[in-house]
Amino acid sequence: MSFASPRSAYVHVPFCLHRCGYCNFALVTQRDDLIEHYLQAIAVELSALEHRHEVDTLYLGGGTPTYLSPPCLERLCRVALSHFSLATDYEWTVEANPGDLDEQRVEVLASQGVNRISLGAQSFHTAKLRQLERDHDAPAIERAVELARAASMRVSIDLMFAAPGETLDQWLADLAAVATLNPAHVSTYGLTFEKGTEFWNRLAKGEISQQPEELERDMYVAAIEQLSSAGYEHYEISNFAKPREQSRHNHAYWAGDGYFAAGPGAARYVDGVRETNHRSTVQYLKRVLNGESPVAERERLTDEQRAREILIFSLRRIDGVNRNAFSAQSGFSLDALAGDQITQCVDLGLLVDDGKSVRLSRNGLLVSDSLWPDLL
C-alpha cells in the first residue's frame, strides 16, 4: 500500500513549571538547564528529514511551550519553520498556559506565523483550579484570550470536568463562563486517574475520590447541550467548534493520515510505520545529541490494523464512518471487517447504522471507550 507524504507535524515541548497531579504527559519540571540542549536536539532530530516538507497543520504541544522564554520560543519556531513550510491556508497551533501567555510571547508567536492558541484553562473556579494544581485564575484566562485575539489568533479552550468534589452546578458555571468568552473552539475532558500520577496515588490512599459515573455522564451531556445552544458544533467526542473552526490538526489524526513528530515522547506515523520517541527527556537528549535514534517503539501496521485504526478514529467523530469513504481509504469493506461487532453495538443502542454510515448514538458517546477494544 502506498502512503502520501504527511501534511501535519507535531513538536513536543517537555517543560513545565509544575506537574499537575493528574498529568501523565512526557515532561520535566524545574529543569531550565536542559532547554538549550533541547533546542539543539530538536534541530538535530528534524534534520534527519530528507527535505523541507510543506504542511497544512503544525502543532507545538507539551508540556507547556509557552514556558520557554520569548527568545527560546522564537528559536524553536524558527527551527520548526526551517524543516516545515506552511501551506497557503495553514493552521499553526501552540498550546499555552494562561499564566504564561504575556505580550512578549504572543508577539513572538504572531511574528512567526502562529494563528491559533490552545489554552489549558481547565476551569474558571479558583477552588477547582487549586484542586487540579493549576497556577492561574479566571482573570488570567481572560487576559490570555484578549492577547491572542489582539494578535489575530484563533482561540481554543480546554476544560476539565468531574474534578474531586465538583458539583454539576459548578460545571454548568464553567460552561457558561467559556460561552461568555466565546472562543472559536472548546475541548472538554473528564478527569481520568492515570497510573503513576500523583492523583492515582492519592486515590489509592483514599485522600481523594472519583466522581460517580452517573454524575460524570450528566456533566458530559450538559457540555453537549450547553455548548450546542451557544452555537458550537459537537464534531468529535470531546470537541466543539464554531462554524469552520474545527481543529484541522486533530482531524489529521482522526482521519488516519500520516504526521511527522519530534521531541521527547512524540509519536509519528509516516509511511505506515508508527514510532514513539523515548518519554524521558534526559534519555531523549542523550540519544539525539550522541547521534543515536530517539525512537523507543516502532511498529509497521498491517493493512488490517491500519483499517481498524481508521475505523476507531472515524467513529470518534460525530459524523461517524462512511462506508464508501472507508473502503476507498482502507481497501476493506466495513461490514467484512467489523460487521458482527457493529451489528451487536447497534442492537445495544450504542451505534446508529443508516446503511451509508455508522456513528455513535448518544448512549454510545457516553461509553465510547468501552467499544474500541472489540472493534480493534
C-alpha positions as CSV (number, residue, x, y, z in Angstrom):
1,M,0.0,0.0,0.0
2,S,1.3,3.5,-0.9
3,F,1.2,6.3,1.6
4,A,1.0,10.1,0.9
5,S,3.6,12.3,2.5
6,P,2.3,13.7,5.8
7,R,0.7,17.1,5.7
8,S,0.9,17.6,9.5
9,A,3.7,18.0,12.0
10,Y,3.9,18.0,15.8
11,V,6.7,19.2,18.1
12,H,6.7,18.3,21.8
13,V,8.0,20.8,24.3
14,P,8.5,18.9,27.6
15,F,9.0,21.8,30.0
16,C,6.6,22.8,32.8
17,L,6.8,24.8,36.0
18,H,4.9,22.1,37.9
19,R,3.5,18.7,37.1
20,C,-0.2,18.8,37.9
21,G,-1.5,15.8,39.9
22,Y,-3.5,14.3,37.0
23,C,-0.8,14.7,34.4
24,N,0.9,11.7,32.8
25,F,2.5,13.5,29.8
26,A,6.2,13.4,28.9
27,L,7.6,16.4,30.7
28,V,10.1,17.7,33.2
29,T,9.8,20.5,35.8
30,Q,12.3,22.9,37.2
31,R,14.9,21.9,34.5
32,D,15.7,25.1,32.7
33,D,19.3,23.8,32.4
34,L,18.0,21.4,29.7
35,I,16.4,24.0,27.5
36,E,19.5,24.7,25.4
37,H,20.2,21.0,24.9
38,Y,16.5,20.5,24.0
39,L,16.6,23.2,21.3
40,Q,19.8,21.7,19.9
41,A,18.2,18.2,19.9
42,I,15.1,19.3,18.1
43,A,17.2,20.8,15.3
44,V,19.2,17.6,15.1
45,E,16.2,15.3,15.1
46,L,14.4,17.3,12.4
47,S,17.5,17.5,10.3
48,A,17.0,13.7,9.6
49,L,14.2,14.7,7.3
50,E,15.4,14.4,3.7
51,H,14.0,17.7,2.7
52,R,11.7,20.6,3.8
53,H,8.1,19.4,3.9
54,E,5.1,21.5,3.2
55,V,2.4,21.0,5.9
56,D,-1.2,22.1,6.3
57,T,-1.0,22.0,10.1
58,L,1.8,22.5,12.6
59,Y,1.3,22.0,16.3
60,L,3.6,22.8,19.3
61,G,2.3,20.9,22.4
62,G,3.6,19.8,25.7
63,G,4.4,20.2,28.5
64,T,4.0,23.9,28.1
65,P,5.5,25.5,25.0
66,T,4.9,29.0,26.5
67,Y,7.1,28.1,29.5
68,L,10.0,28.8,27.2
69,S,11.4,32.4,27.3
70,P,10.5,34.6,24.3
71,P,13.9,34.2,22.7
72,C,13.8,30.4,23.2
73,L,10.3,30.3,21.9
74,E,11.3,32.2,18.8
75,R,14.2,29.9,18.2
76,L,12.0,26.8,18.4
77,C,9.6,28.3,15.9
78,R,12.5,29.1,13.5
79,V,13.8,25.6,13.8
80,A,10.4,24.2,13.0
81,L,10.0,26.5,10.0
82,S,13.4,25.5,8.7
83,H,12.1,22.0,8.2
84,F,8.4,22.6,7.6
85,S,7.0,25.1,5.2
86,L,3.4,26.3,5.8
87,A,0.8,25.8,3.1
88,T,-1.2,28.8,2.0
89,D,-4.2,28.1,4.1
90,Y,-2.4,26.7,7.2
91,E,-3.2,26.1,10.8
92,W,-0.4,26.6,13.3
93,T,-1.4,25.9,16.9
94,V,0.6,26.4,20.1
95,E,-0.5,25.1,23.5
96,A,-0.3,27.7,26.2
97,N,-0.7,28.1,29.9
98,P,-2.9,31.1,30.6
99,G,-0.5,32.3,33.3
100,D,2.5,32.2,30.8
101,L,0.9,33.9,27.8
102,D,2.1,37.5,28.0
103,E,2.5,40.2,25.4
104,Q,6.1,39.3,24.6
105,R,5.3,35.6,23.9
106,V,2.3,36.5,21.9
107,E,4.3,38.9,19.8
108,V,6.9,36.3,19.2
109,L,4.3,33.7,18.2
110,A,2.5,36.1,15.9
111,S,5.7,37.2,14.2
112,Q,6.5,33.6,13.3
113,G,3.0,33.0,11.9
114,V,1.2,31.2,14.7
115,N,-2.5,31.7,14.1
116,R,-4.2,29.5,16.8
117,I,-3.7,29.2,20.6
118,S,-4.9,26.3,22.7
119,L,-5.3,27.4,26.3
120,G,-5.2,24.8,29.1
121,A,-7.7,26.7,31.2
122,Q,-9.4,23.6,32.8
123,S,-11.8,25.8,34.9
124,F,-12.8,29.3,35.8
125,H,-13.3,28.4,39.5
126,T,-10.4,29.2,41.9
127,A,-11.1,26.2,44.2
128,K,-11.3,23.8,41.3
129,L,-8.1,25.2,39.8
130,R,-6.3,24.7,43.1
131,Q,-7.7,21.2,43.4
132,L,-6.3,20.5,39.9
133,E,-3.0,22.1,40.9
134,R,-3.2,24.8,38.2
135,D,-1.3,28.0,38.7
136,H,-3.7,30.5,37.1
137,D,-7.1,32.0,37.8
138,A,-10.1,33.2,35.7
139,P,-8.7,36.7,35.1
140,A,-5.5,35.1,33.6
141,I,-7.6,33.1,31.2
142,E,-9.5,36.2,30.1
143,R,-6.2,38.2,29.6
144,A,-4.7,35.4,27.6
145,V,-7.8,35.3,25.3
146,E,-7.6,39.1,24.8
147,L,-3.9,39.0,24.0
148,A,-4.4,36.2,21.5
149,R,-7.3,37.9,19.8
150,A,-5.4,41.2,19.6
151,A,-2.8,39.3,17.6
152,S,-5.5,37.9,15.3
153,M,-5.1,34.4,16.7
154,R,-8.0,32.0,17.0
155,V,-8.5,30.6,20.5
156,S,-9.3,27.1,21.7
157,I,-10.0,26.5,25.4
158,D,-9.7,23.2,27.3
159,L,-12.0,22.5,30.2
160,M,-11.9,19.6,32.6
161,F,-15.0,18.1,34.4
162,A,-15.6,15.6,37.2
163,A,-12.8,17.0,39.5
164,P,-13.0,15.7,43.0
165,G,-15.8,17.3,44.8
166,E,-17.1,19.2,41.8
167,T,-20.9,19.7,41.5
168,L,-23.0,19.8,38.4
169,D,-23.8,23.4,39.1
170,Q,-20.1,24.3,39.3
171,W,-19.6,22.6,35.9
172,L,-22.5,24.5,34.4
173,A,-20.9,27.7,35.6
174,D,-17.7,26.8,33.8
175,L,-19.6,26.1,30.6
176,A,-21.4,29.5,31.0
177,A,-18.1,31.2,31.5
178,V,-16.5,29.7,28.4
179,A,-19.5,30.6,26.4
180,T,-19.3,34.2,27.5
181,L,-15.6,34.3,26.3
182,N,-16.8,32.9,23.0
183,P,-13.6,31.1,21.8
184,A,-13.6,29.5,18.4
185,H,-13.1,26.1,19.9
186,V,-13.8,24.2,23.2
187,S,-12.5,20.8,24.3
188,T,-14.0,19.2,27.3
189,Y,-12.4,16.2,29.1
190,G,-13.4,14.2,32.1
191,L,-10.7,13.8,34.7
192,T,-9.0,10.5,34.5
193,F,-6.8,8.9,37.1
194,E,-3.7,7.7,35.2
195,K,-1.5,5.1,36.8
196,G,1.8,6.7,38.0
197,T,0.3,10.1,38.6
198,E,0.0,11.8,42.0
199,F,-3.8,11.7,41.7
200,W,-3.6,7.9,41.2
201,N,-1.6,7.6,44.3
202,R,-3.9,9.8,46.3
203,L,-6.9,7.9,45.1
204,A,-5.4,4.7,46.2
205,K,-4.7,6.2,49.7
206,G,-8.3,7.4,49.9
207,E,-7.2,11.1,50.0
208,I,-9.4,12.0,47.0
209,S,-12.3,10.2,45.4
210,Q,-13.5,9.7,41.9
211,Q,-16.9,11.2,40.9
212,P,-19.8,8.8,40.5
213,E,-20.2,7.6,36.9
214,E,-23.7,9.0,36.8
215,L,-22.5,12.5,37.6
216,E,-19.7,12.3,35.0
217,R,-22.3,11.3,32.4
218,D,-24.6,14.2,33.5
219,M,-21.7,16.6,33.1
220,Y,-20.8,15.3,29.7
221,V,-24.4,15.6,28.5
222,A,-24.5,19.1,30.0
223,A,-21.5,20.1,27.9
224,I,-23.1,18.9,24.7
225,E,-26.4,20.7,25.4
226,Q,-24.9,24.0,26.7
227,L,-22.2,24.4,24.1
228,S,-24.6,23.4,21.3
229,S,-27.1,26.0,22.5
230,A,-24.2,28.5,22.5
231,G,-23.5,27.9,18.8
232,Y,-20.9,25.3,18.9
233,E,-20.9,22.2,16.7
234,H,-20.2,18.9,18.6
235,Y,-18.0,17.4,16.0
236,E,-15.9,14.9,18.0
237,I,-16.4,13.0,21.3
238,S,-14.6,15.8,23.3
239,N,-14.5,18.7,20.9
240,F,-16.8,21.6,20.0
241,A,-16.3,24.3,17.4
242,K,-17.9,27.3,15.9
243,P,-18.6,27.0,12.2
244,R,-15.4,26.4,10.2
245,E,-13.3,26.4,13.4
246,Q,-12.7,22.6,13.8
247,S,-9.2,21.6,14.7
248,R,-7.7,20.6,11.4
249,H,-4.6,19.2,13.0
250,N,-6.7,16.8,15.1
251,H,-8.7,15.9,12.1
252,A,-5.5,14.6,10.5
253,Y,-5.2,12.1,13.4
254,W,-8.8,11.1,13.3
255,A,-8.7,10.6,9.5
256,G,-5.8,8.1,9.9
257,D,-3.5,10.4,7.9
258,G,0.3,10.5,8.5
259,Y,2.1,13.1,10.5
260,F,5.6,14.0,11.5
261,A,6.7,14.4,15.1
262,A,9.7,15.4,17.1
263,G,10.6,15.7,20.8
264,P,10.5,13.6,23.9
265,G,7.6,11.1,23.9
266,A,6.5,12.3,20.4
267,A,4.7,9.8,18.3
268,R,4.8,9.9,14.5
269,Y,3.0,8.0,11.7
270,V,4.9,8.0,8.4
271,D,4.7,5.5,5.5
272,G,2.6,3.1,7.5
273,V,5.0,3.0,10.4
274,R,4.2,4.2,13.9
275,E,7.2,5.4,16.0
276,T,7.3,6.8,19.5
277,N,10.3,8.6,21.0
278,H,11.7,7.9,24.5
279,R,9.5,9.6,27.1
280,S,12.4,10.6,29.3
281,T,13.6,14.0,28.3
282,V,17.1,13.2,29.6
283,Q,17.2,10.0,27.7
284,Y,15.9,11.6,24.6
285,L,18.5,14.4,24.7
286,K,21.3,11.9,25.4
287,R,20.4,9.8,22.4
288,V,19.8,12.6,19.9
289,L,22.9,14.6,20.9
290,N,25.0,11.4,20.7
291,G,23.9,10.8,17.2
292,E,21.6,7.9,18.2
293,S,17.9,7.3,17.3
294,P,15.4,8.7,19.9
295,V,12.9,6.0,19.0
296,A,11.7,3.7,21.8
297,E,8.9,1.9,20.0
298,R,8.4,1.1,16.3
299,E,5.6,-0.8,14.6
300,R,4.7,-1.3,11.0
301,L,0.9,-1.7,10.8
302,T,-0.6,-4.5,8.7
303,D,-3.3,-3.4,6.3
304,E,-6.0,-4.8,8.7
305,Q,-4.5,-3.0,11.7
306,R,-4.5,0.3,9.7
307,A,-8.1,-0.3,8.6
308,R,-9.2,-0.9,12.2
309,E,-7.5,2.2,13.4
310,I,-9.2,4.3,10.7
311,L,-12.5,2.8,11.9
312,I,-11.9,3.7,15.5
313,F,-10.6,7.2,14.7
314,S,-13.6,7.8,12.4
315,L,-16.1,6.7,15.0
316,R,-14.7,9.4,17.4
317,R,-16.1,12.0,15.0
318,I,-19.8,12.7,15.4
319,D,-20.4,12.1,11.7
320,G,-19.0,8.6,12.1
321,V,-17.6,6.5,9.3
322,N,-18.9,6.5,5.8
323,R,-18.9,3.0,4.1
324,N,-17.7,4.2,0.7
325,A,-15.1,6.5,2.0
326,F,-13.8,3.9,4.4
327,S,-13.5,1.3,1.7
328,A,-11.7,3.8,-0.6
329,Q,-9.2,4.7,2.1
330,S,-8.5,1.4,3.8
331,G,-9.2,-1.1,1.0
332,F,-11.5,-3.0,3.3
333,S,-15.3,-3.4,3.4
334,L,-16.5,-2.0,6.6
335,D,-19.0,-4.9,7.0
336,A,-16.5,-7.6,6.2
337,L,-14.0,-6.1,8.7
338,A,-16.3,-5.4,11.6
339,G,-19.9,-6.2,10.6
340,D,-20.7,-8.5,13.5
341,Q,-19.3,-6.1,16.1
342,I,-21.2,-3.2,14.5
343,T,-24.5,-5.2,14.5
344,Q,-24.1,-6.1,18.1
345,C,-23.5,-2.4,19.1
346,V,-26.5,-1.3,17.0
347,D,-28.6,-3.9,18.8
348,L,-27.4,-2.5,22.1
349,G,-28.2,1.1,21.1
350,L,-24.6,2.2,21.1
351,L,-24.2,2.7,17.3
352,V,-26.6,4.0,14.6
353,D,-26.4,2.5,11.1
354,D,-28.3,4.1,8.3
355,G,-26.9,1.9,5.6
356,K,-24.4,4.6,4.3
357,S,-22.7,5.5,7.6
358,V,-22.2,4.2,11.1
359,R,-21.9,6.6,14.0
360,L,-22.1,6.6,17.8
361,S,-25.5,7.1,19.4
362,R,-26.0,9.4,22.4
363,N,-25.6,6.4,24.6
364,G,-22.6,5.3,22.6
365,L,-20.9,8.6,23.2
366,L,-21.2,8.1,26.9
367,V,-19.4,4.7,26.9
368,S,-17.3,5.1,23.7
369,D,-14.0,3.9,25.3
370,S,-15.5,0.5,26.1
371,L,-16.3,-0.1,22.4
372,W,-12.8,0.3,21.0
373,P,-11.3,-3.0,22.2
374,D,-13.8,-5.1,20.4
375,L,-13.6,-3.1,17.2
376,L,-9.8,-3.3,17.3
